[in-house]
Amino acid sequence: MNQDRFFTQSNCDRCSESLNGKSRTCSWFTEECICDDCSKKEKEIKAKLRDNGQSDHEGCGFVPKL
């Protein structure tokens, strides 16, 4: 039985920090598996986009630069 890479990878796709023993989530913008710190940064980006009247860019394939 093949396990999904999301559950077996050992490092964050974005910052390369260890995911061992830590929670992980999928990126809002890309298909990356990211750590909590990177997820928090994404939430800040989403809030700034919303505050600037821009769409949230969900699934756009890149992390928007502000």
Biopython code that builds the backbone (N, CA, C, O; Angstrom):
import numpy as np
from Bio.PDB.StructureBuilder import StructureBuilder

atoms = [
    (1, "MET", "N", (0.840, -1.188, 0.000)),
    (1, "MET", "CA", (0.000, 0.000, 0.000)),
    (1, "MET", "C", (0.880, 1.244, 0.000)),
    (1, "MET", "O", (1.747, 1.391, 0.862)),
    (2, "ASN", "N", (0.668, 2.127, -0.945)),
    (2, "ASN", "CA", (1.455, 3.357, -1.034)),
    (2, "ASN", "C", (0.827, 4.437, -0.164)),
    (2, "ASN", "O", (-0.376, 4.690, -0.235)),
    (3, "GLN", "N", (1.654, 5.064, 0.651)),
    (3, "GLN", "CA", (1.161, 6.185, 1.436)),
    (3, "GLN", "C", (1.403, 7.472, 0.668)),
    (3, "GLN", "O", (2.375, 7.599, -0.076)),
    (4, "ASP", "N", (0.512, 8.410, 0.860)),
    (4, "ASP", "CA", (0.630, 9.718, 0.241)),
    (4, "ASP", "C", (1.912, 10.392, 0.736)),
    (4, "ASP", "O", (2.225, 10.333, 1.925)),
    (5, "ARG", "N", (2.642, 11.022, -0.160)),
    (5, "ARG", "CA", (3.893, 11.716, 0.191)),
    (5, "ARG", "C", (3.670, 12.730, 1.308)),
    (5, "ARG", "O", (4.558, 12.942, 2.134)),
    (6, "PHE", "N", (2.497, 13.358, 1.342)),
    (6, "PHE", "CA", (2.185, 14.353, 2.361)),
    (6, "PHE", "C", (2.421, 13.808, 3.761)),
    (6, "PHE", "O", (2.925, 14.522, 4.629)),
    (7, "PHE", "N", (2.065, 12.558, 3.987)),
    (7, "PHE", "CA", (2.167, 11.960, 5.315)),
    (7, "PHE", "C", (3.537, 11.378, 5.624)),
    (7, "PHE", "O", (3.836, 11.097, 6.785)),
    (8, "THR", "N", (4.365, 11.194, 4.624)),
    (8, "THR", "CA", (5.648, 10.528, 4.842)),
    (8, "THR", "C", (6.862, 11.433, 4.708)),
    (8, "THR", "O", (7.944, 11.066, 5.166)),
    (9, "GLN", "N", (6.719, 12.595, 4.101)),
    (9, "GLN", "CA", (7.890, 13.449, 3.918)),
    (9, "GLN", "C", (8.371, 14.005, 5.254)),
    (9, "GLN", "O", (7.587, 14.188, 6.185)),
    (10, "SER", "N", (9.648, 14.264, 5.331)),
    (10, "SER", "CA", (10.236, 14.661, 6.611)),
    (10, "SER", "C", (10.572, 16.144, 6.701)),
    (10, "SER", "O", (10.933, 16.623, 7.776)),
    (11, "ASN", "N", (10.463, 16.885, 5.597)),
    (11, "ASN", "CA", (10.804, 18.310, 5.631)),
    (11, "ASN", "C", (9.759, 19.154, 4.911)),
    (11, "ASN", "O", (9.099, 18.697, 3.978)),
    (12, "CYS", "N", (9.626, 20.389, 5.366)),
    (12, "CYS", "CA", (8.730, 21.364, 4.742)),
    (12, "CYS", "C", (9.221, 21.648, 3.322)),
    (12, "CYS", "O", (10.412, 21.866, 3.099)),
    (13, "ASP", "N", (8.293, 21.644, 2.371)),
    (13, "ASP", "CA", (8.661, 21.940, 0.976)),
    (13, "ASP", "C", (9.120, 23.376, 0.793)),
    (13, "ASP", "O", (9.875, 23.657, -0.138)),
    (14, "ARG", "N", (8.695, 24.281, 1.639)),
    (14, "ARG", "CA", (8.992, 25.700, 1.478)),
    (14, "ARG", "C", (10.308, 26.081, 2.147)),
    (14, "ARG", "O", (11.164, 26.696, 1.511)),
    (15, "CYS", "N", (10.486, 25.723, 3.438)),
    (15, "CYS", "CA", (11.661, 26.203, 4.181)),
    (15, "CYS", "C", (12.640, 25.091, 4.563)),
    (15, "CYS", "O", (13.701, 25.366, 5.123)),
    (16, "SER", "N", (12.296, 23.859, 4.267)),
    (16, "SER", "CA", (13.130, 22.681, 4.523)),
    (16, "SER", "C", (13.288, 22.314, 6.005)),
    (16, "SER", "O", (14.097, 21.449, 6.339)),
    (17, "GLU", "N", (12.531, 22.957, 6.888)),
    (17, "GLU", "CA", (12.583, 22.592, 8.312)),
    (17, "GLU", "C", (11.976, 21.204, 8.494)),
    (17, "GLU", "O", (11.121, 20.781, 7.715)),
    (18, "SER", "N", (12.421, 20.514, 9.516)),
    (18, "SER", "CA", (11.932, 19.176, 9.815)),
    (18, "SER", "C", (10.445, 19.211, 10.177)),
    (18, "SER", "O", (9.982, 20.104, 10.886)),
    (19, "LEU", "N", (9.713, 18.223, 9.676)),
    (19, "LEU", "CA", (8.304, 18.066, 10.008)),
    (19, "LEU", "C", (8.093, 16.950, 11.025)),
    (19, "LEU", "O", (6.967, 16.694, 11.451)),
    (20, "ASN", "N", (9.169, 16.294, 11.409)),
    (20, "ASN", "CA", (9.058, 15.183, 12.338)),
    (20, "ASN", "C", (8.484, 15.638, 13.672)),
    (20, "ASN", "O", (9.054, 16.499, 14.342)),
    (21, "GLY", "N", (7.350, 15.054, 14.055)),
    (21, "GLY", "CA", (6.704, 15.395, 15.312)),
    (21, "GLY", "C", (5.951, 16.707, 15.295)),
    (21, "GLY", "O", (5.462, 17.151, 16.334)),
    (22, "LYS", "N", (5.848, 17.336, 14.138)),
    (22, "LYS", "CA", (5.171, 18.627, 14.021)),
    (22, "LYS", "C", (3.972, 18.485, 13.089)),
    (22, "LYS", "O", (3.888, 17.546, 12.297)),
    (23, "SER", "N", (3.058, 19.426, 13.201)),
    (23, "SER", "CA", (1.914, 19.403, 12.287)),
    (23, "SER", "C", (2.339, 19.936, 10.926)),
    (23, "SER", "O", (3.338, 20.644, 10.797)),
    (24, "ARG", "N", (1.574, 19.586, 9.942)),
    (24, "ARG", "CA", (1.831, 19.995, 8.552)),
    (24, "ARG", "C", (0.509, 20.323, 7.902)),
    (24, "ARG", "O", (-0.546, 19.876, 8.352)),
    (25, "THR", "N", (0.568, 21.093, 6.858)),
    (25, "THR", "CA", (-0.646, 21.443, 6.121)),
    (25, "THR", "C", (-0.287, 21.642, 4.654)),
    (25, "THR", "O", (0.885, 21.780, 4.302)),
    (26, "CYS", "N", (-1.297, 21.655, 3.816)),
    (26, "CYS", "CA", (-1.082, 21.959, 2.399)),
    (26, "CYS", "C", (-1.095, 23.468, 2.218)),
    (26, "CYS", "O", (-1.872, 24.177, 2.857)),
    (27, "SER", "N", (-0.243, 23.938, 1.355)),
    (27, "SER", "CA", (-0.207, 25.352, 1.028)),
    (27, "SER", "C", (-1.530, 25.784, 0.418)),
    (27, "SER", "O", (-2.173, 25.012, -0.294)),
    (28, "TRP", "N", (-1.936, 27.011, 0.696)),
    (28, "TRP", "CA", (-3.137, 27.591, 0.121)),
    (28, "TRP", "C", (-2.922, 27.927, -1.350)),
    (28, "TRP", "O", (-3.861, 27.901, -2.145)),
    (29, "PHE", "N", (-1.676, 28.244, -1.706)),
    (29, "PHE", "CA", (-1.369, 28.725, -3.048)),
    (29, "PHE", "C", (-0.828, 27.652, -3.980)),
    (29, "PHE", "O", (-1.106, 27.679, -5.179)),
    (30, "THR", "N", (-0.059, 26.707, -3.448)),
    (30, "THR", "CA", (0.604, 25.681, -4.261)),
    (30, "THR", "C", (0.214, 24.295, -3.741)),
    (30, "THR", "O", (-0.648, 24.176, -2.870)),
    (31, "GLU", "N", (0.832, 23.276, -4.263)),
    (31, "GLU", "CA", (0.593, 21.906, -3.802)),
    (31, "GLU", "C", (1.647, 21.459, -2.799)),
    (31, "GLU", "O", (1.805, 20.262, -2.559)),
    (32, "GLU", "N", (2.364, 22.401, -2.218)),
    (32, "GLU", "CA", (3.429, 22.072, -1.273)),
    (32, "GLU", "C", (2.872, 21.648, 0.085)),
    (32, "GLU", "O", (1.797, 22.084, 0.498)),
    (33, "CYS", "N", (3.622, 20.797, 0.761)),
    (33, "CYS", "CA", (3.364, 20.430, 2.146)),
    (33, "CYS", "C", (4.228, 21.365, 2.995)),
    (33, "CYS", "O", (5.453, 21.367, 2.870)),
    (34, "ILE", "N", (3.587, 22.159, 3.858)),
    (34, "ILE", "CA", (4.334, 23.175, 4.600)),
    (34, "ILE", "C", (4.141, 23.041, 6.112)),
    (34, "ILE", "O", (3.179, 22.438, 6.587)),
    (35, "CYS", "N", (5.081, 23.619, 6.844)),
    (35, "CYS", "CA", (5.060, 23.612, 8.303)),
    (35, "CYS", "C", (4.153, 24.731, 8.829)),
    (35, "CYS", "O", (3.665, 25.559, 8.060)),
    (36, "ASP", "N", (3.939, 24.743, 10.130)),
    (36, "ASP", "CA", (3.089, 25.770, 10.741)),
    (36, "ASP", "C", (3.613, 27.181, 10.515)),
    (36, "ASP", "O", (2.829, 28.097, 10.265)),
    (37, "ASP", "N", (4.937, 27.370, 10.599)),
    (37, "ASP", "CA", (5.501, 28.709, 10.404)),
    (37, "ASP", "C", (5.207, 29.228, 8.993)),
    (37, "ASP", "O", (4.821, 30.384, 8.820)),
    (38, "CYS", "N", (5.389, 28.377, 7.999)),
    (38, "CYS", "CA", (5.111, 28.788, 6.622)),
    (38, "CYS", "C", (3.618, 29.012, 6.413)),
    (38, "CYS", "O", (3.224, 29.894, 5.651)),
    (39, "SER", "N", (2.788, 28.224, 7.081)),
    (39, "SER", "CA", (1.345, 28.404, 7.003)),
    (39, "SER", "C", (0.929, 29.746, 7.595)),
    (39, "SER", "O", (0.048, 30.414, 7.053)),
    (40, "LYS", "N", (1.549, 30.145, 8.692)),
    (40, "LYS", "CA", (1.243, 31.436, 9.307)),
    (40, "LYS", "C", (1.609, 32.577, 8.361)),
    (40, "LYS", "O", (0.876, 33.561, 8.262)),
    (41, "LYS", "N", (2.736, 32.448, 7.667)),
    (41, "LYS", "CA", (3.148, 33.472, 6.705)),
    (41, "LYS", "C", (2.137, 33.564, 5.564)),
    (41, "LYS", "O", (1.829, 34.658, 5.090)),
    (42, "GLU", "N", (1.620, 32.409, 5.124)),
    (42, "GLU", "CA", (0.614, 32.420, 4.068)),
    (42, "GLU", "C", (-0.658, 33.131, 4.529)),
    (42, "GLU", "O", (-1.271, 33.876, 3.765)),
    (43, "LYS", "N", (-1.046, 32.897, 5.772)),
    (43, "LYS", "CA", (-2.244, 33.557, 6.301)),
    (43, "LYS", "C", (-2.071, 35.073, 6.317)),
    (43, "LYS", "O", (-3.020, 35.810, 6.050)),
    (44, "GLU", "N", (-0.859, 35.541, 6.629)),
    (44, "GLU", "CA", (-0.577, 36.972, 6.603)),
    (44, "GLU", "C", (-0.684, 37.514, 5.176)),
    (44, "GLU", "O", (-1.220, 38.600, 4.961)),
    (45, "ILE", "N", (-0.178, 36.763, 4.214)),
    (45, "ILE", "CA", (-0.252, 37.176, 2.805)),
    (45, "ILE", "C", (-1.713, 37.242, 2.364)),
    (45, "ILE", "O", (-2.128, 38.204, 1.717)),
    (46, "LYS", "N", (-2.490, 36.220, 2.716)),
    (46, "LYS", "CA", (-3.909, 36.209, 2.351)),
    (46, "LYS", "C", (-4.637, 37.409, 2.944)),
    (46, "LYS", "O", (-5.465, 38.023, 2.270)),
    (47, "ALA", "N", (-4.341, 37.751, 4.189)),
    (47, "ALA", "CA", (-4.989, 38.893, 4.847)),
    (47, "ALA", "C", (-4.618, 40.194, 4.141)),
    (47, "ALA", "O", (-5.475, 41.053, 3.934)),
    (48, "LYS", "N", (-3.345, 40.344, 3.770)),
    (48, "LYS", "CA", (-2.917, 41.560, 3.067)),
    (48, "LYS", "C", (-3.569, 41.668, 1.697)),
    (48, "LYS", "O", (-3.961, 42.757, 1.279)),
    (49, "LEU", "N", (-3.687, 40.552, 1.000)),
    (49, "LEU", "CA", (-4.361, 40.563, -0.295)),
    (49, "LEU", "C", (-5.810, 41.005, -0.133)),
    (49, "LEU", "O", (-6.309, 41.831, -0.899)),
    (50, "ARG", "N", (-6.471, 40.451, 0.863)),
    (50, "ARG", "CA", (-7.870, 40.797, 1.127)),
    (50, "ARG", "C", (-8.005, 42.270, 1.489)),
    (50, "ARG", "O", (-8.911, 42.954, 1.014)),
    (51, "ASP", "N", (-7.089, 42.757, 2.342)),
    (51, "ASP", "CA", (-7.118, 44.166, 2.751)),
    (51, "ASP", "C", (-6.903, 45.112, 1.573)),
    (51, "ASP", "O", (-7.397, 46.239, 1.568)),
    (52, "ASN", "N", (-6.159, 44.636, 0.575)),
    (52, "ASN", "CA", (-5.890, 45.453, -0.612)),
    (52, "ASN", "C", (-6.941, 45.259, -1.696)),
    (52, "ASN", "O", (-6.796, 45.764, -2.809)),
    (53, "GLY", "N", (-8.005, 44.522, -1.365)),
    (53, "GLY", "CA", (-9.085, 44.327, -2.317)),
    (53, "GLY", "C", (-8.768, 43.346, -3.426)),
    (53, "GLY", "O", (-9.445, 43.333, -4.454)),
    (54, "GLN", "N", (-7.750, 42.526, -3.232)),
    (54, "GLN", "CA", (-7.369, 41.537, -4.235)),
    (54, "GLN", "C", (-7.972, 40.185, -3.882)),
    (54, "GLN", "O", (-8.329, 39.937, -2.730)),
    (55, "SER", "N", (-8.083, 39.314, -4.878)),
    (55, "SER", "CA", (-8.580, 37.971, -4.627)),
    (55, "SER", "C", (-7.562, 37.204, -3.786)),
    (55, "SER", "O", (-6.423, 37.641, -3.622)),
    (56, "ASP", "N", (-7.975, 36.084, -3.269)),
    (56, "ASP", "CA", (-7.096, 35.329, -2.376)),
    (56, "ASP", "C", (-6.072, 34.467, -3.117)),
    (56, "ASP", "O", (-5.182, 33.907, -2.478)),
    (57, "HIS", "N", (-6.168, 34.345, -4.416)),
    (57, "HIS", "CA", (-5.204, 33.590, -5.239)),
    (57, "HIS", "C", (-5.147, 32.106, -4.886)),
    (57, "HIS", "O", (-4.122, 31.465, -5.118)),
    (58, "GLU", "N", (-6.206, 31.552, -4.340)),
    (58, "GLU", "CA", (-6.190, 30.131, -3.961)),
    (58, "GLU", "C", (-5.817, 29.274, -5.150)),
    (58, "GLU", "O", (-6.395, 29.406, -6.229)),
    (59, "GLY", "N", (-4.826, 28.374, -4.945)),
    (59, "GLY", "CA", (-4.418, 27.434, -5.960)),
    (59, "GLY", "C", (-3.757, 28.042, -7.188)),
    (59, "GLY", "O", (-3.754, 27.424, -8.253)),
    (60, "CYS", "N", (-3.198, 29.237, -7.059)),
    (60, "CYS", "CA", (-2.637, 29.929, -8.211)),
    (60, "CYS", "C", (-1.304, 29.335, -8.693)),
    (60, "CYS", "O", (-0.879, 29.608, -9.816)),
    (61, "GLY", "N", (-0.639, 28.520, -7.847)),
    (61, "GLY", "CA", (0.605, 27.892, -8.269)),
    (61, "GLY", "C", (1.858, 28.636, -7.848)),
    (61, "GLY", "O", (2.969, 28.191, -8.137)),
    (62, "PHE", "N", (1.696, 29.766, -7.167)),
    (62, "PHE", "CA", (2.854, 30.519, -6.680)),
    (62, "PHE", "C", (2.430, 31.269, -5.416)),
    (62, "PHE", "O", (1.240, 31.465, -5.167)),
    (63, "VAL", "N", (3.405, 31.680, -4.637)),
    (63, "VAL", "CA", (3.127, 32.472, -3.448)),
    (63, "VAL", "C", (3.215, 33.940, -3.852)),
    (63, "VAL", "O", (4.287, 34.403, -4.243)),
    (64, "PRO", "N", (2.114, 34.679, -3.765)),
    (64, "PRO", "CA", (2.120, 36.074, -4.197)),
    (64, "PRO", "C", (3.115, 36.928, -3.406)),
    (64, "PRO", "O", (3.271, 36.766, -2.196)),
    (65, "LYS", "N", (3.763, 37.812, -4.097)),
    (65, "LYS", "CA", (4.685, 38.764, -3.469)),
    (65, "LYS", "C", (3.927, 40.059, -3.230)),
    (65, "LYS", "O", (3.180, 40.524, -4.091)),
    (66, "LEU", "N", (4.126, 40.627, -2.066)),
    (66, "LEU", "CA", (3.435, 41.892, -1.756)),
    (66, "LEU", "C", (4.418, 43.027, -1.661)),
    (66, "LEU", "O", (4.025, 44.166, -1.409)),
]
sb = StructureBuilder()
sb.init_structure("model")
sb.init_model(0)
sb.init_chain("A")
sb.init_seg("    ")
for serial, (resi, resn, name, xyz) in enumerate(atoms, 1):
    if name == "N":
        sb.init_residue(resn, " ", resi, " ")
    sb.init_atom(name, np.array(xyz, "f"), 0.0, 1.0, " ", f" {name:<3s}", serial, name[0])
structure = sb.get_structure()
